[in-house]
Amino acid sequence: MSKIRVGIIGSAGYTGGELLRILIFHPEVEIVFANSASNAGNKLYDVHNDLFGDTELEFSSDFHSNIDVLFLCVGHGDARKFLDANPVDPSVKIIDLSQDYRLRANTSYQGKNFVYGLPELNREAIKSAQYIANPGCFATNIQLALLPLASKGLLPSQIHINATTGSTGAGQKPTATSHFSWRNNNLSAYKSFEHQHLQEISESLDQLQNEFLPESDKSLLDRAAEKINFVPQRGDFTRGIFSAIYVDSDLTEDEAYDLYNSYYASHPFTSVSKANIDLKQVVNTNKSIIHLEKHGNKLLILNATDNLLKGASGQAVQNMNLMFGLDERSGLNLKSVGF
Protein backbone atom coordinates (compact mmCIF):
# COMPACT_ATOMS: atom_id res chain seq x y z
CA MET A 1 0.00 0.00 0.00
CA SER A 2 1.34 3.45 -0.95
CA LYS A 3 1.62 6.03 1.78
CA ILE A 4 -1.26 8.38 2.58
CA ARG A 5 -0.56 11.77 1.05
CA VAL A 6 -1.37 14.51 3.55
CA GLY A 7 -1.88 18.24 3.27
CA ILE A 8 -2.26 20.52 6.29
CA ILE A 9 -3.78 24.00 6.36
CA GLY A 10 -2.82 26.08 9.40
CA SER A 11 0.29 24.10 10.29
CA ALA A 12 2.03 26.81 12.35
CA GLY A 13 -0.50 26.81 15.22
CA TYR A 14 -0.84 24.53 18.23
CA THR A 15 -3.03 21.87 16.61
CA GLY A 16 -1.08 22.04 13.35
CA GLY A 17 2.17 21.60 15.26
CA GLU A 18 0.82 18.59 17.17
CA LEU A 19 -0.35 17.07 13.90
CA LEU A 20 3.12 17.50 12.40
CA ARG A 21 4.77 15.93 15.45
CA ILE A 22 2.64 12.83 14.98
CA LEU A 23 2.64 12.57 11.19
CA ILE A 24 6.35 12.99 10.50
CA PHE A 25 6.81 9.71 12.41
CA HIS A 26 3.64 7.98 11.17
CA PRO A 27 4.74 4.89 9.22
CA GLU A 28 1.97 5.20 6.60
CA VAL A 29 2.05 8.95 5.89
CA GLU A 30 3.82 11.32 3.52
CA ILE A 31 3.38 15.03 4.27
CA VAL A 32 2.92 16.71 0.89
CA PHE A 33 2.50 20.25 2.17
CA ALA A 34 2.33 22.04 5.51
CA ASN A 35 0.62 25.27 4.59
CA SER A 36 1.41 28.51 6.40
CA ALA A 37 1.43 31.62 4.22
CA SER A 38 3.25 33.70 6.84
CA ASN A 39 6.00 31.08 7.26
CA ALA A 40 6.41 29.85 3.68
CA GLY A 41 10.02 28.85 3.01
CA ASN A 42 10.90 28.48 6.70
CA LYS A 43 11.75 25.12 8.21
CA LEU A 44 9.10 23.54 10.40
CA TYR A 45 11.52 23.76 13.31
CA ASP A 46 11.80 27.54 12.88
CA VAL A 47 8.33 27.66 14.46
CA HIS A 48 8.04 24.25 16.16
CA ASN A 49 11.59 24.24 17.49
CA ASP A 50 11.21 20.88 19.25
CA LEU A 51 11.25 19.36 15.72
CA PHE A 52 14.87 20.41 15.18
CA GLY A 53 16.81 17.28 14.27
CA ASP A 54 13.64 15.39 13.30
CA THR A 55 12.81 16.88 9.90
CA GLU A 56 13.99 19.29 7.21
CA LEU A 57 10.50 19.91 5.86
CA GLU A 58 9.55 23.51 5.09
CA PHE A 59 6.31 25.41 5.41
CA SER A 60 4.74 26.26 2.10
CA SER A 61 2.05 28.50 0.67
CA ASP A 62 0.87 25.62 -1.52
CA PHE A 63 -2.64 24.27 -1.63
CA HIS A 64 -3.78 21.64 -4.13
CA SER A 65 -5.86 18.49 -4.26
CA ASN A 66 -3.09 16.09 -5.24
CA ILE A 67 -3.37 14.51 -1.81
CA ASP A 68 -5.45 11.84 -0.11
CA VAL A 69 -6.50 13.75 3.00
CA LEU A 70 -6.60 17.41 4.02
CA PHE A 71 -6.42 18.52 7.65
CA LEU A 72 -7.89 21.93 8.47
CA CYS A 73 -6.13 23.29 11.58
CA VAL A 74 -7.69 26.74 11.41
CA GLY A 75 -9.74 28.94 13.69
CA HIS A 76 -13.46 28.56 14.24
CA GLY A 77 -15.31 30.03 11.27
CA ASP A 78 -12.23 29.84 9.05
CA ALA A 79 -12.64 26.24 7.84
CA ARG A 80 -15.93 26.99 6.11
CA LYS A 81 -14.47 30.18 4.64
CA PHE A 82 -11.43 28.27 3.36
CA LEU A 83 -13.52 25.56 1.70
CA ASP A 84 -15.84 28.17 0.14
CA ALA A 85 -12.82 29.93 -1.37
CA ASN A 86 -10.80 26.79 -2.19
CA PRO A 87 -13.03 23.90 -3.31
CA VAL A 88 -11.38 20.53 -2.65
CA ASP A 89 -11.53 17.70 -5.16
CA PRO A 90 -14.36 15.35 -4.06
CA SER A 91 -11.91 12.43 -3.94
CA VAL A 92 -9.93 14.06 -1.12
CA LYS A 93 -10.94 13.22 2.44
CA ILE A 94 -11.19 16.17 4.85
CA ILE A 95 -10.68 16.27 8.61
CA ASP A 96 -11.70 19.63 10.07
CA LEU A 97 -10.41 20.50 13.55
CA SER A 98 -12.55 23.64 13.85
CA GLN A 99 -16.13 23.69 15.11
CA ASP A 100 -17.59 24.71 11.74
CA TYR A 101 -19.16 21.36 10.76
CA ARG A 102 -19.75 19.65 14.14
CA LEU A 103 -23.42 20.41 14.73
CA ARG A 104 -26.22 18.59 12.90
CA ALA A 105 -27.52 21.79 11.34
CA ASN A 106 -24.16 22.65 9.74
CA THR A 107 -22.69 19.40 8.39
CA SER A 108 -23.17 19.68 4.62
CA TYR A 109 -20.33 20.21 2.12
CA GLN A 110 -20.35 19.32 -1.60
CA GLY A 111 -23.52 17.30 -1.18
CA LYS A 112 -22.09 15.12 1.61
CA ASN A 113 -22.24 15.46 5.37
CA PHE A 114 -19.39 15.73 7.83
CA VAL A 115 -19.44 12.83 10.31
CA TYR A 116 -18.83 13.75 13.94
CA GLY A 117 -15.41 12.25 14.60
CA LEU A 118 -15.62 10.75 18.07
CA PRO A 119 -14.51 7.12 17.51
CA GLU A 120 -15.99 5.93 20.79
CA LEU A 121 -19.38 7.05 19.47
CA ASN A 122 -19.20 6.84 15.66
CA ARG A 123 -16.38 4.44 14.81
CA GLU A 124 -18.22 2.55 12.04
CA ALA A 125 -19.51 5.74 10.41
CA ILE A 126 -16.01 7.24 10.53
CA LYS A 127 -14.57 4.25 8.65
CA SER A 128 -16.72 5.01 5.60
CA ALA A 129 -16.78 8.82 5.90
CA GLN A 130 -15.40 11.26 3.34
CA TYR A 131 -15.47 14.25 5.69
CA ILE A 132 -14.88 14.35 9.45
CA ALA A 133 -15.71 17.09 11.95
CA ASN A 134 -13.18 16.55 14.73
CA PRO A 135 -14.74 17.09 18.19
CA GLY A 136 -13.83 19.91 20.57
CA CYS A 137 -11.43 19.31 23.45
CA PHE A 138 -13.87 19.87 26.35
CA ALA A 139 -16.54 18.02 24.37
CA THR A 140 -14.31 14.95 23.91
CA ASN A 141 -13.43 14.75 27.59
CA ILE A 142 -16.99 15.20 28.83
CA GLN A 143 -18.62 12.92 26.27
CA LEU A 144 -16.24 10.09 27.06
CA ALA A 145 -17.18 10.45 30.72
CA LEU A 146 -20.91 10.19 29.94
CA LEU A 147 -21.38 7.98 26.87
CA PRO A 148 -21.63 4.66 28.78
CA LEU A 149 -24.49 6.03 30.88
CA ALA A 150 -26.26 7.43 27.81
CA SER A 151 -25.90 4.09 26.02
CA LYS A 152 -28.17 2.54 28.65
CA GLY A 153 -30.52 5.50 29.02
CA LEU A 154 -29.18 6.22 32.50
CA LEU A 155 -28.46 9.93 32.26
CA PRO A 156 -30.60 11.88 34.74
CA SER A 157 -32.22 15.23 34.11
CA GLN A 158 -29.31 17.14 35.63
CA ILE A 159 -25.57 16.67 35.01
CA HIS A 160 -23.00 18.68 36.98
CA ILE A 161 -19.55 19.31 35.49
CA ASN A 162 -16.47 21.17 36.68
CA ALA A 163 -13.60 20.92 34.19
CA THR A 164 -10.23 22.67 34.04
CA THR A 165 -8.17 23.15 30.89
CA GLY A 166 -4.61 24.18 30.18
CA SER A 167 -3.61 27.43 28.48
CA THR A 168 -3.07 25.82 25.05
CA GLY A 169 -6.84 25.40 24.84
CA ALA A 170 -7.05 29.13 24.12
CA GLY A 171 -4.92 28.82 20.96
CA GLN A 172 -1.53 30.19 20.03
CA LYS A 173 -2.41 33.87 19.69
CA PRO A 174 -1.71 35.57 23.06
CA THR A 175 -4.67 36.96 24.96
CA ALA A 176 -5.10 38.63 28.33
CA THR A 177 -6.09 35.33 29.95
CA SER A 178 -3.35 33.22 28.35
CA HIS A 179 -0.49 35.59 29.20
CA PHE A 180 1.98 33.85 31.56
CA SER A 181 1.98 36.59 34.20
CA TRP A 182 -1.83 36.35 34.49
CA ARG A 183 -2.25 32.60 34.10
CA ASN A 184 0.60 31.47 36.36
CA ASN A 185 -0.46 30.68 39.96
CA ASN A 186 -4.02 31.57 38.99
CA LEU A 187 -7.40 29.92 38.46
CA SER A 188 -10.59 31.32 36.96
CA ALA A 189 -13.96 30.24 35.60
CA TYR A 190 -15.31 31.36 32.23
CA LYS A 191 -18.38 30.84 30.03
CA SER A 192 -20.14 29.19 32.97
CA PHE A 193 -23.30 27.33 31.86
CA GLU A 194 -22.92 28.64 28.29
CA HIS A 195 -19.75 27.13 26.80
CA GLN A 196 -20.18 26.43 23.08
CA HIS A 197 -19.16 22.77 23.46
CA LEU A 198 -22.41 22.11 25.31
CA GLN A 199 -24.09 21.93 21.92
CA GLU A 200 -22.07 19.04 20.50
CA ILE A 201 -22.07 17.27 23.88
CA SER A 202 -25.87 17.34 24.05
CA GLU A 203 -26.29 16.15 20.45
CA SER A 204 -24.00 13.17 21.04
CA LEU A 205 -25.73 12.21 24.27
CA ASP A 206 -29.09 12.52 22.51
CA GLN A 207 -27.79 10.17 19.80
CA LEU A 208 -27.43 7.41 22.42
CA GLN A 209 -30.17 8.32 24.88
CA ASN A 210 -33.37 9.07 23.02
CA GLU A 211 -34.99 12.39 23.95
CA PHE A 212 -32.10 13.48 26.17
CA LEU A 213 -32.15 16.81 24.31
CA PRO A 214 -35.53 18.43 24.99
CA GLU A 215 -37.53 19.79 22.06
CA SER A 216 -38.47 23.44 22.36
CA ASP A 217 -38.25 26.78 20.56
CA LYS A 218 -35.10 27.64 22.51
CA SER A 219 -31.64 27.61 20.95
CA LEU A 220 -29.60 24.41 21.02
CA LEU A 221 -27.22 25.98 23.55
CA ASP A 222 -30.06 27.00 25.86
CA ARG A 223 -31.67 23.55 25.65
CA ALA A 224 -28.35 21.87 26.43
CA ALA A 225 -27.74 24.19 29.39
CA GLU A 226 -31.09 23.20 30.90
CA LYS A 227 -29.68 19.72 31.58
CA ILE A 228 -25.89 20.11 31.62
CA ASN A 229 -24.51 22.39 34.33
CA PHE A 230 -21.00 23.06 33.03
CA VAL A 231 -18.46 25.32 34.74
CA PRO A 232 -15.22 25.49 32.68
CA GLN A 233 -12.05 26.71 34.37
CA ARG A 234 -8.69 28.01 33.19
CA GLY A 235 -5.82 26.19 34.89
CA ASP A 236 -2.28 27.45 35.43
CA PHE A 237 -0.75 24.62 33.37
CA THR A 238 -0.03 24.30 29.68
CA ARG A 239 -1.98 21.30 28.48
CA GLY A 240 -4.59 18.79 29.53
CA ILE A 241 -8.21 18.72 30.73
CA PHE A 242 -9.36 17.30 34.06
CA SER A 243 -13.09 17.01 34.62
CA ALA A 244 -15.10 16.13 37.72
CA ILE A 245 -18.67 15.17 36.87
CA TYR A 246 -21.43 13.93 39.12
CA VAL A 247 -24.93 12.62 38.49
CA ASP A 248 -27.67 10.96 40.51
CA SER A 249 -27.49 7.22 39.87
CA ASP A 250 -28.98 4.00 41.19
CA LEU A 251 -25.97 2.02 40.00
CA THR A 252 -23.63 0.57 42.57
CA GLU A 253 -19.96 1.36 42.11
CA ASP A 254 -19.29 -2.17 40.85
CA GLU A 255 -22.17 -1.91 38.38
CA ALA A 256 -20.84 1.41 37.12
CA TYR A 257 -17.37 -0.07 36.56
CA ASP A 258 -18.87 -3.05 34.73
CA LEU A 259 -20.81 -0.70 32.45
CA TYR A 260 -17.82 1.52 31.66
CA ASN A 261 -15.40 -1.37 31.15
CA SER A 262 -17.87 -3.07 28.81
CA TYR A 263 -18.49 0.09 26.77
CA TYR A 264 -14.79 0.83 26.29
CA ALA A 265 -13.53 -2.75 25.94
CA SER A 266 -12.93 -2.35 22.19
CA HIS A 267 -11.68 1.25 22.27
CA PRO A 268 -7.89 1.35 22.67
CA PHE A 269 -7.45 4.91 23.90
CA THR A 270 -10.08 5.09 26.65
CA SER A 271 -9.38 3.20 29.88
CA VAL A 272 -11.18 2.90 33.20
CA SER A 273 -9.06 3.00 36.36
CA LYS A 274 -10.13 1.85 39.84
CA ALA A 275 -7.25 3.89 41.25
CA ASN A 276 -7.61 7.66 41.44
CA ILE A 277 -6.22 9.47 38.40
CA ASP A 278 -4.21 12.60 37.64
CA LEU A 279 -3.50 14.71 34.59
CA LYS A 280 0.14 13.67 34.12
CA GLN A 281 -1.03 10.16 33.20
CA VAL A 282 -2.42 11.44 29.89
CA VAL A 283 -0.43 14.56 28.95
CA ASN A 284 1.40 14.05 25.63
CA THR A 285 -0.77 11.01 24.81
CA ASN A 286 -3.99 10.20 22.97
CA LYS A 287 -5.39 8.54 26.10
CA SER A 288 -8.48 9.24 28.13
CA ILE A 289 -8.49 7.74 31.63
CA ILE A 290 -11.71 7.58 33.65
CA HIS A 291 -12.17 6.95 37.37
CA LEU A 292 -15.50 6.29 39.11
CA GLU A 293 -16.64 6.68 42.71
CA LYS A 294 -20.04 6.25 44.34
CA HIS A 295 -20.99 8.62 47.17
CA GLY A 296 -24.50 7.99 48.45
CA ASN A 297 -26.76 8.34 45.42
CA LYS A 298 -24.12 10.34 43.52
CA LEU A 299 -21.89 8.80 40.86
CA LEU A 300 -18.65 10.76 40.52
CA ILE A 301 -16.89 10.46 37.17
CA LEU A 302 -13.35 11.82 36.78
CA ASN A 303 -11.75 12.03 33.34
CA ALA A 304 -8.33 13.20 32.19
CA THR A 305 -7.33 13.90 28.58
CA ASP A 306 -4.75 15.93 26.68
CA ASN A 307 -6.61 18.79 25.01
CA LEU A 308 -4.18 18.96 22.05
CA LEU A 309 -4.04 15.21 21.39
CA LYS A 310 -7.16 13.21 22.27
CA GLY A 311 -8.92 16.59 22.33
CA ALA A 312 -7.66 17.63 18.88
CA SER A 313 -4.76 16.43 16.72
CA GLY A 314 -4.30 12.93 18.13
CA GLN A 315 -7.99 12.22 17.64
CA ALA A 316 -7.73 13.63 14.11
CA VAL A 317 -5.00 11.07 13.31
CA GLN A 318 -7.07 8.35 14.99
CA ASN A 319 -9.90 9.29 12.63
CA MET A 320 -7.55 9.26 9.62
CA ASN A 321 -6.39 5.77 10.58
CA LEU A 322 -9.99 4.55 10.68
CA MET A 323 -10.86 6.23 7.37
CA PHE A 324 -7.97 4.53 5.57
CA GLY A 325 -8.35 1.11 7.15
CA LEU A 326 -5.20 1.33 9.29
CA ASP A 327 -4.69 0.13 12.83
CA GLU A 328 -6.47 2.73 14.94
CA ARG A 329 -3.33 3.16 17.07
CA SER A 330 -0.90 3.69 14.20
CA GLY A 331 1.42 6.61 14.94
CA LEU A 332 -0.27 7.20 18.30
CA ASN A 333 1.65 4.97 20.69
CA LEU A 334 2.73 8.00 22.70
CA LYS A 335 4.18 8.04 26.20
CA SER A 336 3.14 10.37 29.00
CA VAL A 337 5.70 12.17 31.15
CA GLY A 338 5.48 11.02 34.78
CA PHE A 339 7.79 13.63 36.31
TATATA-V18030 format. One record per residue. N is the residue number from 0. PSI is psi in whole degrees, 0 to 359 (none if undefined). D_CENTER is the distance of its C-alpha to the mean C-alpha in Angstrom with 2 decimals. Layout:
# TATATA-V18030
n=N psi=PSI d_center=D_CENTER
n=N psi=PSI d_center=D_CENTER
This chain:
# TATATA-V18030
n=0 psi=131 d_center=28.41
n=1 psi=159 d_center=27.86
n=2 psi=153 d_center=24.77
n=3 psi=124 d_center=21.84
n=4 psi=121 d_center=22.47
n=5 psi=137 d_center=19.48
n=6 psi=144 d_center=19.47
n=7 psi=128 d_center=17.07
n=8 psi=129 d_center=17.49
n=9 psi=44 d_center=16.73
n=10 psi=359 d_center=16.94
n=11 psi=351 d_center=18.45
n=12 psi=187 d_center=15.59
n=13 psi=309 d_center=13.11
n=14 psi=323 d_center=10.31
n=15 psi=319 d_center=13.35
n=16 psi=317 d_center=14.99
n=17 psi=320 d_center=12.38
n=18 psi=317 d_center=12.44
n=19 psi=318 d_center=16.21
n=20 psi=325 d_center=16.48
n=21 psi=312 d_center=15.06
n=22 psi=333 d_center=16.86
n=23 psi=342 d_center=20.22
n=24 psi=0 d_center=20.60
n=25 psi=127 d_center=19.23
n=26 psi=344 d_center=22.47
n=27 psi=17 d_center=22.00
n=28 psi=141 d_center=20.88
n=29 psi=122 d_center=23.01
n=30 psi=114 d_center=21.62
n=31 psi=316 d_center=23.94
n=32 psi=146 d_center=22.97
n=33 psi=95 d_center=20.72
n=34 psi=129 d_center=21.49
n=35 psi=101 d_center=22.24
n=36 psi=322 d_center=25.40
n=37 psi=346 d_center=26.14
n=38 psi=11 d_center=25.96
n=39 psi=131 d_center=27.58
n=40 psi=343 d_center=29.93
n=41 psi=151 d_center=28.46
n=42 psi=151 d_center=27.18
n=43 psi=322 d_center=23.49
n=44 psi=352 d_center=24.66
n=45 psi=334 d_center=26.39
n=46 psi=308 d_center=23.06
n=47 psi=79 d_center=20.95
n=48 psi=348 d_center=24.01
n=49 psi=348 d_center=22.61
n=50 psi=1 d_center=22.86
n=51 psi=129 d_center=26.63
n=52 psi=350 d_center=28.42
n=53 psi=333 d_center=25.60
n=54 psi=153 d_center=25.97
n=55 psi=14 d_center=28.35
n=56 psi=150 d_center=26.14
n=57 psi=151 d_center=26.54
n=58 psi=152 d_center=24.55
n=59 psi=162 d_center=26.03
n=60 psi=5 d_center=26.53
n=61 psi=147 d_center=26.55
n=62 psi=127 d_center=24.83
n=63 psi=173 d_center=26.10
n=64 psi=16 d_center=25.28
n=65 psi=56 d_center=26.84
n=66 psi=172 d_center=23.56
n=67 psi=328 d_center=21.75
n=68 psi=140 d_center=18.18
n=69 psi=127 d_center=16.99
n=70 psi=130 d_center=13.70
n=71 psi=103 d_center=13.49
n=72 psi=62 d_center=12.17
n=73 psi=171 d_center=14.06
n=74 psi=162 d_center=14.23
n=75 psi=131 d_center=13.83
n=76 psi=336 d_center=16.95
n=77 psi=336 d_center=17.62
n=78 psi=313 d_center=16.03
n=79 psi=319 d_center=18.46
n=80 psi=318 d_center=21.21
n=81 psi=314 d_center=20.76
n=82 psi=328 d_center=20.98
n=83 psi=322 d_center=23.93
n=84 psi=339 d_center=25.69
n=85 psi=77 d_center=24.86
n=86 psi=137 d_center=24.96
n=87 psi=139 d_center=23.43
n=88 psi=134 d_center=25.62
n=89 psi=343 d_center=24.74
n=90 psi=344 d_center=24.71
n=91 psi=130 d_center=21.69
n=92 psi=148 d_center=18.27
n=93 psi=135 d_center=15.58
n=94 psi=112 d_center=11.81
n=95 psi=121 d_center=10.86
n=96 psi=359 d_center=7.99
n=97 psi=181 d_center=9.87
n=98 psi=7 d_center=10.38
n=99 psi=330 d_center=13.71
n=100 psi=18 d_center=13.60
n=101 psi=324 d_center=11.29
n=102 psi=149 d_center=14.28
n=103 psi=326 d_center=17.17
n=104 psi=350 d_center=19.65
n=105 psi=32 d_center=18.10
n=106 psi=351 d_center=17.08
n=107 psi=137 d_center=20.24
n=108 psi=126 d_center=20.91
n=109 psi=38 d_center=24.12
n=110 psi=2 d_center=25.01
n=111 psi=159 d_center=21.91
n=112 psi=143 d_center=18.85
n=113 psi=134 d_center=15.19
n=114 psi=136 d_center=13.70
n=115 psi=119 d_center=10.57
n=116 psi=55 d_center=8.46
n=117 psi=103 d_center=7.74
n=118 psi=327 d_center=10.40
n=119 psi=352 d_center=11.68
n=120 psi=317 d_center=12.67
n=121 psi=34 d_center=13.54
n=122 psi=311 d_center=14.33
n=123 psi=320 d_center=17.79
n=124 psi=324 d_center=16.99
n=125 psi=321 d_center=14.43
n=126 psi=326 d_center=17.34
n=127 psi=9 d_center=19.60
n=128 psi=150 d_center=17.41
n=129 psi=325 d_center=18.40
n=130 psi=138 d_center=15.57
n=131 psi=132 d_center=11.84
n=132 psi=106 d_center=9.75
n=133 psi=135 d_center=6.12
n=134 psi=162 d_center=4.46
n=135 psi=163 d_center=4.51
n=136 psi=309 d_center=4.20
n=137 psi=318 d_center=7.44
n=138 psi=317 d_center=7.03
n=139 psi=308 d_center=5.08
n=140 psi=312 d_center=7.78
n=141 psi=319 d_center=10.44
n=142 psi=317 d_center=10.28
n=143 psi=329 d_center=10.62
n=144 psi=337 d_center=13.46
n=145 psi=342 d_center=15.15
n=146 psi=317 d_center=14.92
n=147 psi=320 d_center=17.98
n=148 psi=316 d_center=20.05
n=149 psi=325 d_center=19.26
n=150 psi=338 d_center=20.21
n=151 psi=11 d_center=23.63
n=152 psi=32 d_center=24.04
n=153 psi=8 d_center=24.16
n=154 psi=130 d_center=22.13
n=155 psi=183 d_center=24.75
n=156 psi=343 d_center=25.34
n=157 psi=130 d_center=23.87
n=158 psi=133 d_center=20.67
n=159 psi=126 d_center=20.61
n=160 psi=129 d_center=17.60
n=161 psi=122 d_center=17.82
n=162 psi=137 d_center=14.72
n=163 psi=133 d_center=14.99
n=164 psi=154 d_center=12.73
n=165 psi=169 d_center=13.96
n=166 psi=335 d_center=15.46
n=167 psi=343 d_center=13.08
n=168 psi=341 d_center=10.78
n=169 psi=359 d_center=13.76
n=170 psi=174 d_center=13.76
n=171 psi=331 d_center=16.66
n=172 psi=124 d_center=19.41
n=173 psi=140 d_center=21.39
n=174 psi=173 d_center=21.92
n=175 psi=325 d_center=24.26
n=176 psi=3 d_center=21.69
n=177 psi=355 d_center=20.04
n=178 psi=135 d_center=23.51
n=179 psi=316 d_center=24.37
n=180 psi=338 d_center=27.60
n=181 psi=318 d_center=26.01
n=182 psi=324 d_center=22.87
n=183 psi=136 d_center=24.75
n=184 psi=36 d_center=26.34
n=185 psi=162 d_center=24.92
n=186 psi=136 d_center=22.79
n=187 psi=156 d_center=22.25
n=188 psi=153 d_center=20.73
n=189 psi=153 d_center=19.51
n=190 psi=37 d_center=18.84
n=191 psi=130 d_center=20.11
n=192 psi=8 d_center=20.06
n=193 psi=23 d_center=18.82
n=194 psi=140 d_center=15.25
n=195 psi=334 d_center=13.87
n=196 psi=346 d_center=10.81
n=197 psi=329 d_center=13.70
n=198 psi=310 d_center=14.34
n=199 psi=327 d_center=11.43
n=200 psi=310 d_center=11.69
n=201 psi=324 d_center=15.40
n=202 psi=321 d_center=15.36
n=203 psi=318 d_center=13.49
n=204 psi=323 d_center=15.87
n=205 psi=331 d_center=18.70
n=206 psi=325 d_center=18.00
n=207 psi=322 d_center=18.92
n=208 psi=104 d_center=21.36
n=209 psi=133 d_center=23.77
n=210 psi=22 d_center=24.65
n=211 psi=320 d_center=22.14
n=212 psi=111 d_center=21.58
n=213 psi=143 d_center=25.10
n=214 psi=132 d_center=26.85
n=215 psi=178 d_center=28.48
n=216 psi=358 d_center=29.21
n=217 psi=163 d_center=26.72
n=218 psi=160 d_center=23.53
n=219 psi=318 d_center=20.31
n=220 psi=316 d_center=19.13
n=221 psi=321 d_center=22.51
n=222 psi=320 d_center=22.54
n=223 psi=319 d_center=19.21
n=224 psi=341 d_center=20.56
n=225 psi=337 d_center=23.70
n=226 psi=335 d_center=22.06
n=227 psi=111 d_center=19.04
n=228 psi=96 d_center=20.33
n=229 psi=120 d_center=17.44
n=230 psi=101 d_center=18.45
n=231 psi=147 d_center=15.83
n=232 psi=151 d_center=17.35
n=233 psi=120 d_center=17.37
n=234 psi=165 d_center=18.17
n=235 psi=42 d_center=20.52
n=236 psi=168 d_center=18.39
n=237 psi=313 d_center=16.31
n=238 psi=153 d_center=12.98
n=239 psi=157 d_center=11.35
n=240 psi=131 d_center=10.90
n=241 psi=121 d_center=13.75
n=242 psi=145 d_center=14.38
n=243 psi=117 d_center=17.80
n=244 psi=138 d_center=18.22
n=245 psi=146 d_center=21.59
n=246 psi=155 d_center=23.18
n=247 psi=136 d_center=26.72
n=248 psi=141 d_center=27.16
n=249 psi=355 d_center=30.20
n=250 psi=143 d_center=28.59
n=251 psi=168 d_center=30.07
n=252 psi=319 d_center=27.92
n=253 psi=320 d_center=28.87
n=254 psi=322 d_center=28.04
n=255 psi=316 d_center=24.56
n=256 psi=320 d_center=23.98
n=257 psi=318 d_center=25.46
n=258 psi=312 d_center=23.16
n=259 psi=318 d_center=19.92
n=260 psi=321 d_center=21.28
n=261 psi=316 d_center=22.35
n=262 psi=320 d_center=19.11
n=263 psi=10 d_center=17.13
n=264 psi=326 d_center=20.15
n=265 psi=9 d_center=18.99
n=266 psi=111 d_center=15.33
n=267 psi=342 d_center=15.57
n=268 psi=355 d_center=12.55
n=269 psi=122 d_center=12.99
n=270 psi=155 d_center=16.35
n=271 psi=122 d_center=18.63
n=272 psi=130 d_center=20.94
n=273 psi=338 d_center=24.31
n=274 psi=150 d_center=24.61
n=275 psi=154 d_center=23.03
n=276 psi=165 d_center=19.85
n=277 psi=166 d_center=18.88
n=278 psi=326 d_center=16.09
n=279 psi=340 d_center=17.83
n=280 psi=337 d_center=17.35
n=281 psi=343 d_center=13.68
n=282 psi=135 d_center=13.66
n=283 psi=20 d_center=13.60
n=284 psi=171 d_center=12.34
n=285 psi=19 d_center=9.69
n=286 psi=156 d_center=11.21
n=287 psi=126 d_center=10.84
n=288 psi=127 d_center=14.40
n=289 psi=141 d_center=15.95
n=290 psi=140 d_center=19.48
n=291 psi=144 d_center=21.76
n=292 psi=145 d_center=25.00
n=293 psi=128 d_center=27.56
n=294 psi=102 d_center=29.63
n=295 psi=234 d_center=32.27
n=296 psi=9 d_center=30.68
n=297 psi=132 d_center=27.29
n=298 psi=119 d_center=24.42
n=299 psi=130 d_center=22.27
n=300 psi=117 d_center=18.76
n=301 psi=139 d_center=17.17
n=302 psi=139 d_center=13.68
n=303 psi=131 d_center=12.48
n=304 psi=164 d_center=9.28
n=305 psi=121 d_center=8.81
n=306 psi=333 d_center=6.73
n=307 psi=343 d_center=7.38
n=308 psi=275 d_center=7.07
n=309 psi=332 d_center=5.30
n=310 psi=0 d_center=2.77
n=311 psi=264 d_center=3.80
n=312 psi=324 d_center=7.20
n=313 psi=316 d_center=7.85
n=314 psi=325 d_center=5.86
n=315 psi=318 d_center=7.62
n=316 psi=322 d_center=10.71
n=317 psi=316 d_center=10.49
n=318 psi=317 d_center=10.63
n=319 psi=316 d_center=13.40
n=320 psi=316 d_center=15.22
n=321 psi=319 d_center=15.41
n=322 psi=329 d_center=16.58
n=323 psi=13 d_center=19.27
n=324 psi=23 d_center=20.44
n=325 psi=167 d_center=19.63
n=326 psi=129 d_center=19.05
n=327 psi=332 d_center=15.43
n=328 psi=358 d_center=15.67
n=329 psi=127 d_center=17.39
n=330 psi=1 d_center=16.71
n=331 psi=17 d_center=14.28
n=332 psi=75 d_center=17.03
n=333 psi=151 d_center=16.23
n=334 psi=132 d_center=18.23
n=335 psi=167 d_center=17.57
n=336 psi=113 d_center=20.25
n=337 psi=335 d_center=22.47
n=338 psi=none d_center=24.72
